[in-house]
Amino acid sequence: MRRGDRALFLLHYTERELPSTIAVSNSSGNYQVAGNSASEPPSNSLASSQIEPLQGVVERLTYHSEESGYTVARLKAPRTSELVTIVGNFANIQAGQTLQLHGTWREHPKYGQQFQVVQYRETKPASLTGIEKYLGSGLIKGVGPVTAKRIVAHFGLETLEVIEHQIDRLVEVPGIAKKRVKLIQAAWVTQKAIKEVMLFLQGHGVSTTYAVKIYKQYGDESIATVTRNPYQLATDVYGIGFVTADAIARNLGIAPDSEFRYRSGTLHVLTEASEEGHCFLPQDELVSRVVKRLEIADHRPEPTQVASIMQQMVSDGELVEEAIPETDTRVYYAPAFYGAEKKLAERSQQLLSQPLSVDLPRVQRWIDRFTEK
């Protein structure tokens, strides 16, 4: 509820967004940072350092989280005998993959020089050794080091083209039956889908960190979901809030007067208000704040349109509307805040209705002992 409006109030905290930024590429190919707000404070942004390219073959994985995609790996880069430590978020990574990376160099106080990956793209290995290592890395289910060696020995540099376009020919390799070919084909299709999703997201300015999270949430439906309504990310993906979703939407060409944008912006404004101690906002103030939040250089929302969409959100259960008794004021809650305040009021009333027995002499003795010198 709003501070000062009633005697009873609740400070209710919901899951906050992770401090993060989104790396986007502008028309000139330079990287810039978008997506910081009150609920998305700036972190140690990579954009402050110069973005550099790096290419190489993944030699081994030091650490990889299946849940977040966070990875520490060792990369064999051309023209250097020492392995490079790379750090970043990868949807799927295995030893033997050839990667084109963009990122920044940093000095870790304990582990030394590292390459912090901002964006990456997998490329096909160019050598027989690279292909063999790639196939035998465990990336393709059904193909281990021994099988990979046989496949490469049979098809040579054409191995990946055969798997991509003529996978049935794998039965030509000794020890590979049709059943295993089907298994390899299914795994290859899965890897291809992951690559397509990552390329699409990174091609529209989504950083690898967010791209991995999005893929983990939606899987093969990632492209369709983000294209249809990028603001859904603010609801479904932990760490992505309205500001970041809005940056992604603009990069995808979503119109600034999109109803999806207005709805997400309204809920974002109520979340911001909760950080000031408010569980609801009066209609006029909410409309005013939403207009201010959604205004950009080439678009200023009409208050009447915002108010109309708020009514639709009430009908759809995305907002709760309540009239203040004996006034003309109507207030709006996010459903979570309304439910929390209602339950608190009910519980408080329940406690007040129960008689409370107090042993006053005992209380007085305790006070006397506590205050005596």
ZATORFI-664334 format. One line per 5 residues: number of its first residue (from 1); their letters; for each residue x, y, z of C-alpha. Coordinates in pm, whole numbers, always signed. Each point is the difference from the previous one (the first is absolute). Layout:
NUM> A> X,Y,Z  ...
REM end
This chain:
1> MRRGD> +0,+0,+0  +105,+361,-31  +189,+160,+286  -213,+235,+209  -332,-116,-144
6> RALFL> -80,-252,+274  +130,-103,+340  +90,-345,-124  +256,-39,-274  +215,-270,-145
11> LHYTE> +340,+15,-156  -3,-297,-233  +307,-86,-200  -17,-204,-314  +285,-160,-192
16> RELPS> +227,+280,-117  +175,+4,-331  +363,-96,-17  +242,+287,-54  +92,-39,-362
21> TIAVS> +41,+166,-332  -79,-97,-354  +257,+34,-271  -149,+121,-325  +160,+71,-332
26> NSSGN> -91,+319,-181  +2,+65,-371  +370,+82,-1  +85,-334,+159  +113,+151,+329
31> YQVAG> -112,-145,+331  -192,+207,+247  -181,-68,+326  -371,+34,+62  -228,-112,+279
36> NSASE> +94,+173,+325  -273,+140,+222  -85,+29,+366  -86,-368,+5  +289,-89,-228
41> PPSNS> +306,+170,+149  +319,+15,-199  +254,-272,+53  +366,+7,-99  -96,+49,-362
46> LASSQ> +206,-165,-268  -87,+286,-231  +256,+221,+175  +278,-215,-151  +74,-44,-365
51> IEPLQ> -173,-297,-162  +251,-228,-174  -38,-313,-216  +149,-338,+90  -23,-331,-185
56> GVVER> +110,-346,+100  -86,-357,+92  -134,-93,+344  +266,-221,+154  -182,-89,+322
61> LTYHS> -271,+120,+238  +108,+108,+346  -355,+69,+116  -345,+7,-162  -338,+57,+165
66> EESGY> -288,-174,-179  -248,+232,+173  +149,+341,-81  +245,-87,-276  +285,+169,+189
71> TVARL> +324,-147,-127  +372,+13,+60  +193,-169,-281  +346,-23,-153  +34,+102,-364
76> KAPRT> +276,-80,-248  +44,+314,-208  +210,+28,-317  +359,+130,+19  +36,-64,+372
81> SELVT> +132,-300,+188  -182,+79,+323  -367,-73,+59  -233,+297,+57  -253,+1,+284
86> IVGNF> -343,+109,-121  -291,+87,+229  -363,+56,-99  -345,-150,-45  -48,-273,-260
91> ANIQA> -320,-188,-82  +203,-308,-92  +375,-38,-14  +235,-296,-32  +367,-60,-57
96> GQTLQ> +81,-2,-370  -237,+280,-100  +144,+277,-216  -124,+337,+127  +10,+358,-124
101> LHGTW> -15,+218,+309  -37,+370,+77  +81,+131,+344  +249,+176,+223  +323,-94,+171
106> REHPK> +12,+28,+377  +246,-86,+274  -142,-225,+270  +178,+58,+335  +35,-375,+61
111> YGQQF> -14,-173,-342  +176,+256,-218  -97,+113,-349  -343,-104,-128  -214,+76,-304
116> QVVQY> -352,+105,+103  -235,-107,-280  -273,+243,-105  -112,-180,-316  +94,-323,-170
121> RETKP> -69,-201,-312  +91,-359,-73  +173,-76,-329  +82,-328,-167  +345,-143,+75
126> ASLTG> +228,+16,-304  +247,-283,+69  -41,-377,+26  +126,+12,+358  -244,+278,+84
131> IEKYL> -295,-188,-153  +93,-318,+183  +33,+179,+331  -326,+187,-59  -202,-315,-74
136> GSGLI> +159,-200,+281  -42,+268,+266  -339,-126,+120  -188,+281,-173  -173,-248,-231
141> KGVGP> -167,-280,+192  +93,-338,-146  +344,+108,-117  +302,-55,+223  +371,+38,-78
146> VTAKR> +30,-346,-162  -308,+45,-221  +107,+353,-90  +338,-130,-114  -168,-256,-227
151> IVAHF> -239,+255,-150  +276,+250,-76  +225,-272,-140  -278,-96,-243  -131,+343,-110
156> GLETL> +299,+228,+66  -61,+374,-28  -349,-68,-137  -112,-155,+332  -213,+290,+124
161> EVIEH> -159,+54,-342  -96,-368,-10  -155,+19,+349  -185,+320,-92  -140,-109,-338
166> QIDRL> +49,-376,-46  -3,-141,+350  -129,-338,-119  +346,-59,-150  +138,-52,+352
171> VEVPG> -93,-367,-37  +299,-20,-235  +224,+33,+307  +87,-335,+162  -179,-45,+333
176> IAKKR> -282,+253,-62  -345,-153,-44  -323,+174,-105  -115,+24,+363  +308,+202,+94
181> VKLIQ> -41,+218,-309  -346,+103,+125  +147,+83,+341  +276,+209,-156  -251,+176,-226
186> AAWVT> -223,+99,+293  +300,+137,+192  +124,+190,-305  -342,+162,-53  -5,+109,+366
191> QKAIK> +343,+161,-28  -103,+174,-321  -312,+141,+169  +208,+137,+288  +236,+169,-246
196> EVMLF> -289,+156,-193  -157,+139,+319  +330,+145,+123  +77,+155,-339  -347,+158,-16
201> LQGHG> +15,+144,+351  +355,+131,-31  -82,+137,-344  -270,+214,+163  +223,+145,+270
206> VSTTY> -59,-255,+276  +315,-66,+202  +118,-357,+46  -95,+12,+369  -363,+76,-80
211> AVKIY> -6,-220,-310  +94,-303,+208  -267,+81,+259  -261,+45,-270  +90,-332,-162
216> KQYGD> -8,-178,+335  -352,+139,+58  -161,-52,-341  +218,-252,-184  -93,-34,-368
221> ESIAT> -285,+250,+52  +246,+279,+84  -8,+172,-341  -381,-16,-26  -51,+128,+356
226> VTRNP> +245,+288,-22  -129,+104,-343  -363,-8,+109  +37,+178,+335  +349,+82,+131
231> YQLAT> -158,+156,+310  -92,-351,+112  +366,-32,+94  -52,+243,+289  -255,-240,+148
236> DVYGI> +160,-336,-77  +379,+42,+8  +170,+75,+330  +233,+297,-31  -174,+155,-302
241> GFVTA> -227,+290,+87  -203,+251,-194  +294,+223,-93  +200,-285,-150  -306,-147,-173
246> DAIAR> -77,+346,-140  +352,+28,-147  -40,-341,-163  -343,+97,-135  +131,+319,-158
251> NLGIA> +279,-197,-164  -260,-241,-139  -200,+291,-142  -296,-24,+242  -203,+322,-19
256> PDSEF> +32,+231,+304  -381,+14,+28  -31,-380,+16  -261,-115,+248  +253,-253,+130
261> RYRSG> +232,+289,+84  -272,+196,+177  -106,-298,+210  +354,-93,+101  +85,+364,+71
266> TLHVL> -301,+36,+229  +103,-298,+211  +357,+130,+4  -118,+337,+136  -190,-175,+281
271> TEASE> +315,-198,+84  +199,+323,+15  -267,+150,+225  +28,-298,+235  +365,+91,+54
276> EGHCF> -125,+334,+133  -231,-180,+246  -322,-1,-207  -214,-306,-63  -231,+192,-232
281> LPQDE> -26,+329,-188  -304,+221,-67  -117,-2,-360  +117,+351,-91  +345,-51,+149
286> LVSRV> +43,-342,-160  -96,+133,-343  +239,+294,+42  +289,-224,+102  -62,-245,-283
291> VKRLE> -7,+280,-257  +331,+130,+136  +160,-346,+6  -108,-92,-356  +85,+335,-158
296> IADHR> +292,-6,-242  +136,+244,-258  -241,-101,-274  -305,-97,+205  -207,+138,+287
301> PEPTQ> -288,-220,+119  -350,+147,+19  -133,-11,+359  -343,-110,-124  +157,-296,-181
306> VASIM> +196,-98,+312  -317,+19,+212  -190,-211,-253  +267,-271,+4  -2,+3,+380
311> QQMVS> -372,-85,-11  +73,-287,-236  +269,-123,+238  -257,+2,+282  -234,-211,-214
316> DGELV> +286,-240,-80  +102,-35,+365  +334,+178,-48  -102,+290,+228  -234,+31,+299
321> EEAIP> -220,+310,+17  -151,+120,+327  -212,+302,+90  +91,+190,+318  -320,+33,+211
326> ETDTR> -162,+345,+19  +227,+139,-272  +11,+5,-378  +351,-148,+4  +70,-330,-169
331> VYYAP> +328,-176,+69  +189,-274,-181  +203,-288,+137  +219,-262,-157  -179,-326,+94
336> AFYGA> +286,-120,+224  -11,+316,+212  -378,-5,+26  +1,-362,+114  +275,+63,+255
341> EKKLA> -174,+304,+149  -337,-176,+14  +147,-305,+175  +186,+221,+248  -318,+192,+85
346> ERSQQ> -195,-325,+46  +269,-145,+225  +25,+320,+205  -377,+4,+50  +9,-364,+104
351> LLSQP> +268,+68,+260  -184,+305,+135  -320,-199,+44  +171,-251,+231  +14,+89,+373
356> LSVDL> +351,+50,+133  +84,-107,+353  +277,+201,+165  +159,-78,+338  +51,+362,+104
361> PRVQR> +186,-72,+328  +247,-216,-189  +49,+271,-262  +56,+259,+274  +261,-220,+172
366> WIDRF> +183,-41,-331  -3,+378,-57  +128,+62,+350  +289,-245,-44  +89,+149,-336
371> TEK> -1,+361,+120  +162,-41,+339  +346,+141,+37
REM end
